[in-house]
């Protein structure tokens, strides 16, 4: 998908023509759309192809006529698995010829904010305000997802205490994998942002210094949140794996004890059912009731002994 925007009276307006000062937004573009951008901007095709690689790492690359900034954003590959996220690279190309190009394999909904807002700085050479706001928004997305993950972990805590199967544990392991992706991507985003902060790649004006500080704070906070939640989850996973094992052992112990207790009447009935003389017991009209009473008393005695030994 190819969308082209230009700034008119401080407002972003959609257009079909690529001109200097345009913002070109590429989302999983077709070869025809890539060729159209290359023909009108003279951007190296290699750059666009690399930015469409899902494994591309966050970084900043300065070329002769382009500055390339790559940062990772979170996305959910399968809606059936809640809180199982991966990260996707978002590339920003700042051309010396005045073009601003964003490239991503996945749609980035937060970019709609710019399409509906005033961006007077989009015409400036470095597009600094635009880039810093993107870093702040991406950090905010991570923070919201991390807060949601933390709530999910808390909601599973009580259920895990009573669980005897691995399903809940597997769900937590998926969340832990998500946190690993988040930490790796956020730290790489932080490194890229710190390079921008040096002011050697894009110009940082006084009006952008506060925005830069906010971007650094938000990104560092997201890194800390992800790190803390991962440590908590890792500890919880180990603890609950032990709890699930203990719960299963308790169930097996209970079932074994019940089996022993129930086997007592069966054993007595088996012995009495043999063709052997039982004396007065066999001749008594109350023999059946007597046998039942003996079986119940022995079962209760065994149950009491097992209970005293904490086996029931």
Buried (B, 14 or more C-beta within 10 A) or exposed (E): EBBBBBBEEEBBEEBEEBEEBBBBBBBEBEEEBBEBBBEBBEBBEEBBEBBBEEEBEBBBBEEEEBBBBBBBBBBBEEEEEBBBBBBBBBBBBBBEEBBBBBBBBBEBEBBEEBBEEEBEBBBBEBBBBBBBBBBBBBBBBBBEBBEEBBEBBEEBEEEBEEBBEEEBBEBBBEBBEBBEBBBBBBBBBBEBBEBBBEBEBBEBBEEBEEBBEBBBEBBBBBBEBBBEBBEEBEEBBEEBBEBBEEBEEEEEBEEEBEEBBEEBBEEBEEEBEEEEEEEEEEEEEEBEEEBEEBBEEBBEEBBEEBEEEEEB
